[in-house]
Amino acid sequence: MPRELRATTGRVGRLRLRGSGDRARSAAPLAFAGTLLLLVTALSGCGQEKAGDAGSTGAQQDGTTVARKFLTVNDTPGAGLEGPCFDRSNRYLFVTEGNRVVRIEVATKKVSTFYTAEKGMVLNDCAIHADGRLFVGDLGVGGAGRILAIAADGSSARPVLTSFHGKHIHPNGMEFDRDGNLYWNDFKGNAVDKSGSVMRTTADLTSTKKIVDGLAWPNGISLTPDGTRLWVSEMLENRLLQIDLTPDGTAVQTLGAIGGGVRVVTRFSGGLGPDSLKVDADGNVYQALCGTGRVRIIDSAGNRVKDVVVPGLREGRALDRQGVVIMPGTRRAFMVGSGTDGATVQEFKALDTDRWRFSHL
């Protein structure tokens, strides 16, 4: 069987594929009364479920590796970190405290505020454009979300997308392809109201289409090295999906091949579910598992390679792994998260270098 089809395949429940010519049906209204509390809990604690002990340092018998602490951003317990990425100068950026983007000079570990959004905004995942701008999603908890484009120097920001067919959006997870088209997740729904979607906005920002819907909190998103497939983590279903793409960026709609179109590759257990993810140059997936203090590394066929866990896992420190990224041109990988020790950044060695990024082309 071809390597890419060795993964566990199966039906994907109510997932629906969207073609480029389809009109998006009106998304089911968000039940904020039922989901807002769960969303806030996820952003601040991600379940706080303790995982089993993985020791204090080094590799374990099951291949688990313990990361090392790179930096403590602040000492506030539960202060969340989200959306790590690297700019064109390989400075490390991520979101903290909901509305502040922080930048770190990796060589000196100098921390500075890059941008502060207005109060009430809930910033999360980030992606760097080839012109240096930082695109970041605002979840818009309790109201309308948006995608912001922040100037390369952090001096200003403007919304580039505020709705889809007249409906509120809640962006979380985003990735540029080689041509500058932006894939992102509309972070909606819950375990019984699967109204979340995978979206694609053209490089000129004039057109957005829905390519897959019927999801429960789609969160992490990343392209394969050849750009022909998308990996998407569905948080409240605790599973990892792979989506085949046509040349024009829509989801493949034929099921002629085994598992073709959209397939479930891996299921997880424990914690709140899979959060952000990244893919390296060899196609390995680095999946942050919220509430477990770990990143799971999965090969391109969907097989577990190993877990990377935070130091002090037995004591329940820094369990909330909400982001992972690889420094371009290197094998230096970083995890961001929070816990009893405050907001921290951990470092570990990736299996391969970061794959291409639109930001660095």
For each residue, the residues with C-beta under 8 A, 3 or more apart:
1: 5 6 258
2: 5 6
3: 6 300 301
4: 7 300 301
5: 1 2 9 257 258 259 301
6: 1 2 3 301 302 303
7: 4 242 259 263 265 266 301 302 303
8: 264 265 266 267 302
9: 5 258 259 263 264 265
10: 263 264
11: 264
12: 15 214 241 262 263 264
13: 194 214 237
14: 194 214
15: 12 212 213 214 215 241 262
16: 212 213 214
17: 211 212 251 252 253 261 262
18: 22 24 197 209 210 211 212 213 250 251
19: 22 250 251 253
20: 209 248 249 250
21:
22: 18 19 209 210
23:
24: 18 27 164 165 209 210 213
25:
26: 165 167
27: 24 167 186 188 195 197 213
28: 189 193 195
29:
30: 35 168 170 188 189 195
31: 34 35 190 193
32: 35 36 142
33: 36
34: 31 37 38 190
35: 30 31 32 38 39 189 190
36: 32 33 39 40 141 142
37: 34 40 41
38: 34 35 41 42 190
39: 35 36 42 43 139 141
40: 36 37 43 44 141
41: 37 38 44 45 46 47
42: 38 39 45 46 47 235 272 290
43: 39 40 46 80 82 98 122 124
44: 40 41 78 80
45: 41 42 48 78 291 320
46: 41 42 43 271 272 275 290 291 319 320 321 322
47: 41 42 271 272 290 291
48: 45 291 316 319 320
49: 270 271 272 291 292 319
50: 293 313 316 319
51: 54 270 271 292 293 294 309 313 319
52: 313
53: 313 314
54: 51 60 64 66 294 307 309 313
55: 58 60 64 66
56: 66 311 312
57: 66 311
58: 55 65 66
59: 63 64 65 66
60: 54 55 63 64 65 66
61:
62: 306 307
63: 59 60 305 306 307
64: 54 55 59 60 294 306 307 308 309
65: 58 59 60 306 307 308 309 348
66: 54 55 56 57 58 59 60 308 309 310 311 313
67: 308 309 310 311 335 346 347 348
68: 311 346 347 348
69: 72 311 344 345 346 347
70: 109 334 344 345 346 347
71: 104 109 111 344 345
72: 69 75 341 342 343 344 345
73: 79 81 96 102 111 342 343 344 345
74: 79 96 342 343
75: 72 341 342
76: 79 342 343
77: 338 339 340 341 342
78: 44 45 320 338 339
79: 73 74 76 96 97 338 342 343
80: 43 44 96 97 98 320 322 337 338 343
81: 73 84 94 95 96 322 323 336 337 338 343 344 345
82: 43 94 95 96 123 124 125 276 322 323 336
83: 94 95 123 124 125 126 136 137 276 323
84: 81 92 93 94 126 276 323 324 325 334 336
85: 92 93 94 126 127 128 134 325 359
86: 90 91 92 93 128 325 327 328 357 359
87: 90 91 93 103 128 132 134 152 359
88: 128 132 359 360
89:
90: 86 87 106 327 328 329
91: 86 87 103 104 105 106
92: 84 85 86 103 104 105 106 325 327 334 345
93: 84 85 86 87 101 102 103 104 114 126 128 134
94: 81 82 83 84 85 101 102 126 323 336
95: 81 82 83 98 99 100 101 102 123 124 126 136
96: 73 74 79 80 81 82 100 101 102 343
97: 79 80 100
98: 43 80 95 121 122 123
99: 95 116 117 118 119 120 121 122 123
100: 95 96 97 113 115 116 117 123
101: 93 94 95 96 113 114 115 116 117 123 126 134 136 150 154
102: 73 93 94 95 96 111 112 113 114
103: 87 91 92 93 111 112 113 114 154
104: 71 91 92 93 109 110 111 112 345
105: 91 92 108 109 110
106: 90 91 92 109 327 332
107:
108: 105
109: 70 71 104 105 106
110: 104 105
111: 71 73 102 103 104
112: 102 103 104
113: 100 101 102 103 116
114: 93 101 102 103 134 150 154
115: 100 101 134 150 154 157
116: 99 100 101 113
117: 99 100 101 121 123 138 148 157
118: 99 121
119: 99
120: 99
121: 98 99 117 118 138 140
122: 43 98 99 138 139 140 141
123: 82 83 95 98 99 100 101 117 126 136 137 138 139 148
124: 43 82 83 95 136 137 138 139 171 172 173
125: 82 83 136 137 171 172 173 174 184 276 323
126: 83 84 85 93 94 95 101 123 134 135 136 137 174
127: 85 134 135 136 174 175 176 182 359
128: 85 86 87 88 93 132 133 134 135 357 358 359
129: 132 133 134 135 149 176 180 358 359
130: 176 180 358 359 360 361
131: 152
132: 87 88 128 129 152 359
133: 128 129 149 150 151 152
134: 85 87 93 101 114 115 126 127 128 129 149 150 152 154
135: 126 127 128 129 147 148 149 150 160 174 176 182
136: 83 95 101 123 124 125 126 127 147 148 150
137: 83 123 124 125 126 145 146 147 148 170 171 172 173 174 184
138: 117 121 122 123 124 145 146 147 148 171
139: 39 122 123 124 145 170 171 172 187
140: 121 122 143 144 145 146 168 169 170
141: 36 39 40 122
142: 32 36
143: 140 168
144: 140 162 163 168 169
145: 137 138 139 140 168 169 170 171
146: 137 138 140 159 161 162 169 171
147: 135 136 137 138 159 160 161 162 169 171 174 182 184 201
148: 117 123 135 136 137 138 157 158 159 160
149: 129 133 134 135 157 158 159 160
150: 101 114 115 133 134 135 136 154 156 157
151: 133 154 155 156 157
152: 87 131 132 133 134
153:
154: 101 103 114 115 134 150 151
155: 151
156: 150 151
157: 115 117 148 149 150 151
158: 148 149
159: 146 147 148 149 162
160: 135 147 148 149 205
161: 146 147 164 169 171 201 205 208
162: 144 146 147 159 169
163: 144 166 167 168 169
164: 24 161 167 169 186 199 208 210
165: 24 26
166: 163
167: 26 27 163 164
168: 30 140 143 144 145 163
169: 140 144 145 146 147 161 162 163 164 186 199
170: 30 137 139 140 145 186 187 188
171: 124 125 137 138 139 145 146 147 161 174 184 185 186 187
172: 124 125 137 139 184 185 186 187 218 219
173: 124 125 137 184 185 187 218 219 220 221 232 233 276
174: 125 126 127 135 137 147 171 182 183 184 185 221
175: 127 182 183 184 221 222 223
176: 127 129 130 135 180 181 182 183 357 358 359
177: 180 181 183 223 227 249 358
178: 227 356 358 361
179: 203 358
180: 129 130 176 177 203 358
181: 176 177 200 201 202 203 249
182: 127 135 147 174 175 176 200 201 203
183: 174 175 176 177 198 199 200 221 223 230 249
184: 125 137 147 171 172 173 174 175 198 199 200 201 221
185: 171 172 173 174 196 197 198 199 215 218 219 220 221 232
186: 27 164 169 170 171 172 196 197 198 199 210 218
187: 139 170 171 172 173 196 217 218 219
188: 27 30 170 195 196 197 217
189: 28 30 35 193 194 195 196 215 216 217 236
190: 31 34 35 38 193 194 216 217 236
191: 194 216 236 237
192:
193: 28 31 189 190 216
194: 13 14 189 190 191 214 215 216
195: 27 28 30 188 189 213 214 215
196: 185 186 187 188 189 213 214 215 216 217 218 234
197: 18 27 185 186 188 210 211 212 213 215 218
198: 183 184 185 186 210 211 212 213 215 218 221 230 232 243 251
199: 164 169 183 184 185 186 208 209 210 211
200: 181 182 183 184 208 209 211 249 250
201: 147 161 181 182 184 205 207 208
202: 181 205 206 207 208
203: 179 180 181 182
204: 207
205: 160 161 201 202
206: 202
207: 201 202 204
208: 161 164 199 200 201 202
209: 18 20 22 24 199 200 250
210: 18 22 24 164 186 197 198 199 213
211: 17 18 197 198 199 200 243 249 250 251
212: 15 16 17 18 197 198 215 232 243 251 262
213: 15 16 18 24 27 195 196 197 198 210
214: 12 13 14 15 16 194 195 196
215: 15 185 189 194 195 196 197 198 212 218 232 234 237
216: 189 190 191 193 194 196 234 235 236 237
217: 187 188 189 190 196 234 235 236 273
218: 172 173 185 186 187 196 197 198 215 221 232 233 234 235
219: 172 173 185 187 233 234 235 273 274 275 276
220: 173 185 231 232 233 274 275 276 277 287 288
221: 173 174 175 183 184 185 198 218 230 231 232 233 277
222: 175 230 231 277 278 279 285
223: 175 177 183 227 229 230 231 279
224: 227 228 229 230 231 279 283 300
225: 279 281 282 283 355 356
226: 229
227: 177 178 223 224 245
228: 224 244 245
229: 223 224 226 242 243 244 245
230: 183 198 221 222 223 224 242 243 245
231: 220 221 222 223 224 240 241 242 243 265 277 279 285
232: 173 185 198 212 215 218 220 221 240 241 242 243
233: 173 218 219 220 221 239 240 241 273 274 275 276 277 287
234: 196 215 216 217 218 219 237 238 239 240 241 273 274
235: 42 216 217 218 219 238 272 273 274 275 290
236: 189 190 191 216 217 272 273
237: 13 191 215 216 234 273
238: 234 235 267 268 269 273 274
239: 233 234 264 265 266 267 268 274
240: 231 232 233 234 264 265 266 267 268 274 277 285 287 298 302
241: 12 15 231 232 233 234 262 263 264 265
242: 7 229 230 231 232 262 263 265 302
243: 198 211 212 229 230 231 232 251 252 261 262
244: 228 229 251 252 260 261 262
245: 227 228 229 230 249 250 251 252
246: 249 250 251 252
247:
248: 20
249: 20 177 181 183 200 211 245 246
250: 18 19 20 200 209 211 245 246 253
251: 17 18 19 198 211 212 243 244 245 246 261 262
252: 17 243 244 245 246 260 261
253: 17 19 250 261
254: 257 260 261
255: 260 261
256: 260
257: 5 254 260
258: 1 5 9
259: 5 7 9 263
260: 244 252 254 255 256 257 263
261: 17 243 244 251 252 253 254 255
262: 12 15 17 212 241 242 243 244 251
263: 7 9 10 12 241 242 259 260
264: 8 9 10 11 12 239 240 241 267
265: 7 8 9 231 239 240 241 242 298 302
266: 7 8 239 240 287 298 302 304
267: 8 238 239 240 264
268: 238 239 240 271 273 274 287 289 296
269: 238
270: 49 51 289 291 292
271: 46 47 49 51 268 289 290 291 292 319
272: 42 46 47 49 235 236 290 291
273: 217 219 233 234 235 236 237 238 268 289 290
274: 219 220 233 234 235 238 239 240 268 277 287 288 289 290
275: 46 219 220 233 235 287 288 289 290 321 322 323
276: 82 83 84 125 173 219 220 233 288 322 323 324
277: 220 221 222 231 233 240 274 285 286 287 288 324
278: 222 285 286 324 325 326 354
279: 222 223 224 225 231 283 284 285 286 355
280: 283 284 286 326 350 351 352 353 354 355
281: 225 352 353 354 355 356
282: 225 300 351 352
283: 224 225 279 280 299 300 355
284: 279 280 297 298 299 300 305 350 351 352
285: 222 231 240 277 278 279 297 298 299 300
286: 277 278 279 280 295 296 297 324 326 333 350
287: 220 233 240 266 268 274 275 277 295 296 297 298 324
288: 220 274 275 276 277 294 295 321 322 323 324 335 337
289: 268 270 271 273 274 275 292 294 295 296 321
290: 42 46 47 235 271 272 273 274 275 320 321 322
291: 45 46 47 48 49 270 271 272 319 320
292: 49 51 270 271 289 319 321
293: 50 51 309 310 313 316 317 318 319 320 321 337 339
294: 51 54 64 288 289 307 308 309 310 313 321
295: 286 287 288 289 307 308 321 324 333 335 348
296: 268 286 287 289 304 306 307
297: 284 285 286 287 304 305 306 307 308 351
298: 240 265 266 284 285 287 302 303 304 305
299: 283 284 285 302 303 305
300: 3 4 224 282 283 284 285
301: 3 4 5 6 7
302: 6 7 8 240 242 265 266 298 299
303: 6 7 298 299
304: 266 296 297 298 307
305: 63 284 297 298 299 351
306: 62 63 64 65 296 297
307: 54 62 63 64 65 294 295 296 297 304
308: 64 65 66 67 294 295 297 333 335 348
309: 51 54 64 65 66 67 293 294 313
310: 66 67 293 294 313 317 318 319 321 335 337 339 344 346
311: 56 57 66 67 68 69 317 346
312: 56 315 316 317 318 341
313: 50 51 52 53 54 66 293 294 309 310 316 317 319
314: 53
315: 312 340
316: 48 50 293 312 313 319 339 340
317: 293 310 311 312 313 339 340 341
318: 293 310 312 321 337 338 339 340 341 344 346
319: 46 48 49 50 51 271 291 292 293 310 313 316 337 339
320: 45 46 48 78 80 290 291 293 337 338 339
321: 46 275 288 289 290 292 293 294 295 310 318 324 335 336 337
322: 46 80 81 82 275 276 288 290 336 337 338
323: 81 82 83 84 94 125 275 276 288 335 336 337
324: 84 276 277 278 286 287 288 295 321 333 334 335 336
325: 84 85 86 92 278 333 334 354
326: 278 280 286 330 331 332 333 334 350 353 354
327: 86 90 92 106 330 332 333 334 354
328: 86 90 353 354 357 359 360
329: 90 353 354
330: 326 327 353 354
331: 326 349 350 351 352 353
332: 106 326 327 347 349 350
333: 286 295 308 324 325 326 327 347 348 349 350
334: 70 84 92 324 325 326 327 345 346 347
335: 67 288 295 308 310 321 323 324 345 346 347 348
336: 81 82 84 94 321 322 323 324 343 344 345 346
337: 80 81 288 293 310 318 319 320 321 322 323 343 344 346
338: 77 78 79 80 81 318 320 322 342 343 344
339: 77 78 293 310 316 317 318 319 320 342 344
340: 77 315 316 317 318
341: 72 75 77 312 317 318 344
342: 72 73 74 75 76 77 79 338 339
343: 72 73 74 76 79 80 81 96 336 337 338
344: 69 70 71 72 73 81 310 318 336 337 338 339 341
345: 69 70 71 72 73 81 92 104 334 335 336
346: 67 68 69 70 310 311 318 334 335 336 337
347: 67 68 69 70 332 333 334 335
348: 65 67 68 295 308 333 335
349: 331 332 333
350: 280 284 286 326 331 332 333 353 354
351: 280 282 284 297 305 331
352: 280 281 282 284 331
353: 280 281 326 328 329 330 331 350
354: 278 280 281 325 326 327 328 329 330 350 357
355: 225 279 280 281 283
356: 178 225 281 360 361
357: 86 128 176 328 354 360 361
358: 128 129 130 176 177 178 179 180 361
359: 85 86 87 88 127 128 129 130 132 176 328
360: 88 130 328 356 357
361: 130 178 356 357 358
